[in-house]
Each structure stands twice: as C-alpha cells, then as structure tokens.
C-alpha cells in the first residue's frame, strides 16, 4: 500500500484477534466513519486503503501501511454512496491530493473480504480444537454449558436451528429468554470448505461465555468477525447518508490511521 505525500505511516495495527467483545472490559480505539461522521469502535468499522496504483481496496485486518479511511455503514448504504458520488468526495478528503480509482464492485469486494476474514478465523479455531461440529455433539456440549457461541448456515433448516438454540439456552440457563444462535450470511458449502468437513450446517465455539479461558477467547475472536460481517450485510435500514450527508473532515486524526 502507498503512503500519500506528507502522511505518516501507521504504527503496528492490531489484528482482529484483539477485538473488543461485549462485556470483555477491554478498551478499543475509536474511528470515525467518513460517510456518516459517526464514531465507533475501530473493530466495528471497515478500513479502506490505497494500492501503489491508487486503487481503493478493503483492508479488513487494518494492517496496510499509510493513511486509511473507515466506513461503518451497511452494504446497501455504501452502494448508494457510490452511486451518488458521496464516496468519492469523502475519499478525496481522506486521501488528500491522491488520484484514486474506485472499482464498481468495491461494495462486493468488501463483503468478500469480510467473509474471508470470518472463514479464515473459523479455520484457525478449528485447527486449535475450539470448533464443535455435528448436531448431536453440539447439542450435547451446549446442554452442558460448553458452547460459548452457536452459529448456523443461512440454509440450515428452521427445525435444526430451533433444536440447537433450545439446547444452547438450557446450558446457559436462559430458558424462556428466546435467545438464539447467530444465522450467518454464508451457506453450508462455504462453511464446509473453510473447515475442511462435509456438510457443515451448524457449528459451536467451545467454552463458557462466562469465563476467560481459551474457549471464551476463541468465541470473542469469532464473534468480532461475525458481527462486523453482519453489520455490513444487514437488511436495508434508514438511509443515513441520503441527501448529501455532512462528511467528517479528513484532517481529523481519528478518521485515519
């Protein structure tokens, strides 16, 4: 990645392993979305960087050197910003004076990058022995309170999801709460390839969410990647950036880094 003239290089950038999860008590640096001007935890946003040729690229692990720009909107909102020219204006402020190329499929590139981060993370946790597969085994471990995070493929049957969700609630002593596992924006084929197993429809991340052991830490790492992907792919909501929203000034150091 190229550093625009007179811009500082970023220091070592934390990987998603260090993402803040709900109730962790960890502090997390904040950044400002260039499209809405709203500030949020850095690990909840997506960083954009530029290649040596001036191409605007997704930097999902926030590791590329040089100045970055952060977005915290859904894919639908991002697509509207591209169509209305709002993104180019915001990027021009973030990457001062640098000729930029914005690919037409950048919204899709971002989604694929976030999906890859999640699938790679699942593969790592699988190799580390933290992933539980198979409906019967997941249900057994869930009832014992040994599943910290429960995930379903988006083509899982409703009946299969409900049975595992119920077992998960039992193990978490949350019967009657209606709490459910997370349905991913990924199908069983994608999960099967990532985990090197056939027909992965459901999966659990082992460990108790109430402790700080390796399982809970693994669940936190997976959850961080899951929630960021869900934030980007969420269903259409209010058009927060329609009508020419006021962009955050690119000179704000919290915007870039």
N, C-alpha and C positions, 0 to 999 in steps of 0.2 A: 504494500500500500504506500502511496505517496504522501508526503507531508507538504501541504501548501506553503508558499513562501511566508517566512516570518511567523510560522505557527510552531508551537512547542510540541515535542513528542510526548505522548502519554507515558506515565510510569507503568510498571507492571500492572496488568489488568487482571482482576480476579476472575477465575473461571466460575461457571455456574455451580460448581461443587459448593461454593461458599454462599449460595443464595440464601436469603432470609426466608424462613417459612413461618407460618402463623404460630405464635406462641414460643418461638425459639429464643426470644430475648436478644438476638443478635442485631447490631446496628447495620444498616445498609445505606450506602451513599445514595443520594437522590440526583436525578437528572430531570431536565425539562423537555417535554415534547415540543418539537419545532412546529407542529401543526396546531396544537390546541393551546400551548403556553402553560399547560398544567404540569405540575411537578409530581413525580412518583419515585418509588424505589428503583434504582438503576436496573435491578434484575427483573423488574416487571416490564421494562421497556425493551425496544429492539434498536440496536446501534447500526447506523449506516456509515460506511467508509468509502473511500475512493481508491481505485486502482491506479497504477502508473499511467494508464491511458485515459484517465478521467472518468472511468465508468463508475457509477454509483452502485455499490454492492451491499448486500446484507452481511453484517459482521456479527453473527449470532452469539459468539463467545466473547465478544468485545475485546479481542486480542490484537487487532490490527493497529499498527503504529499510526500516529498522526491524529489530526483533528477528526472528530466524529460528530454525527448528528443523531438524535434519538427520537423515536416515534413511539407513541403509546395509544394508537387508535386501532380500530378493527380493520380487517382487510377491505370491507365494503367502504368504509370511510376513507381509507388510503386510496382506493381506486377512484373515488370521487375527487380527492385532492389532486391526483394525477390528471384526471380529465379536465379539471377546471384551471389547471396551471398553478394551483396553490403550492404544490410540492416544489416545483422549480423555483418559485420565489423564496420559499423557506430554505431550500438548499443553497441558493445563491447567497443568502445571508450567513448560513453556517460555514460554507466553504468560500470565504471571501475571494473574489477575483479569480477563481479556478474554473477553467472550462469544464463543464460536466456533461456526461452522456447518461441519460436516464432511459433504461430499456423499457419497452412497452409492457413486458411481462414481469417487471420488478415486483408487483404485488404477489405474483405466483412464486417468484424466486424466494421471497421472504418466507412464504408458507412452507416451501420445500426445505428451506434451511432450518426452520424451527422444528419441522417434522424429523429431520435428520438428527438434530441435537437430541431430541427425545429418544429416538430409536437407538442411537449410539449409547445413550445413557442406560437404557434398558439392557443393551447387550453387555455393557460393563458390569452392571449389577448382577446380571445372570451369571457371568463368569466368576463373580465374587460370592456366589451362593446365596444371594439375597432375594431371588425371584422364585415364587412358588407357582407352579403350573398344574393344570388338571383340576376340573371342577370339584371332584371328590376330595382331593388333597387340600385345595383352597378352603373348602367348606370346613373340613376338619380343623385346619390351623386357625381359621377365622373364629370358630366357636371357642377355641382355647385362648383367644385374645392375642394371637401371634401374627396377625396380619395388620400392619400399620397403614397400608394404602391398598385399596382394591380398585382395579381398572378393568374395563370391558371394551372389546372391539365394538365399533359402531354397527356391525352387522350381527352382533350377538342377539339371541332370541330374548324376548321380554321375560319369558318364564325363567330362563337361565340366569338372567341378571337378578330377578327378584329373589330367587333361592339363595344366591350367594350374598346379596345385600342383607337378607334376613340373618344369615349365619354371622355376618360381619357385625351387625348390630348386637347380636347376642354376646359375642366375645367382647364387645366394647361397652357392654352394659348400657345400651342405648335403645332397648326395645321400645317400640311405640314412637320413636323420635322421627321416623321417616327418613333418616339419613341413608344415603345410597352411595355406592361406589361411583367412580367417575367414568362416564362413557367417552371414549377418545374419538377424535375426528380421524381415526385410522381404522382400516378393516383388518380382518384376521390374516389376510395374505401379507400385509406389511409387517404385522407383529411376528408372524411365523418366520419371515426372512430375517428380521432383526435378532430373534432369539434362537435361530437355528433349530426350531422344532416344528412339527406338523400341527396345523390347525389350532393355533393359539387364539382362543376366543376370550378368555378371561386370564388375568394374572394378578397375583398379590405380591406386595413387597413385604418381606418378613420383618418381624419386630413389633414391639408395642409402641404406639404413638405417645405413650405416657412416660417413656424413659429416654435416656440419651445414648443408648447403646448403638452398635453399628447398624442394626436394622432400622432404628428410627432415623439415623443419619442418612441411610440409603433412601428411605422414604422421602426425606426432605429434599434430597437431590433430584429424585424423580418428580416429586410434586412441583418443584420450581420449574422444570422444563414443561410439565403438563400444563400448568396454569398459564404460562406465557403463550403457549400454542393456543389454548382455549380462548384467551383474551383476544388474540389476533383473528381467530376463525369464528368468533361468536356471531350469533344471529344479528341481523340488522337492528340497530337501536336508533336513538335520536341522532340526527345529523349535526354533530357538534361543530363541524367545520364548514358548514354551508354558508353561503352569503358573504364570503371573504372574511373569515375569522382573523383576529389580530394575532400575528405570529410573535413568538418570543424573540427578542433581539439576539442575533448571532454572537454578539460580543459578550453575552452572559457566559462566564466560565463554567457555570453549572450545566450549560447546554452541551458543551463539547468536552471531550476528554476520553 
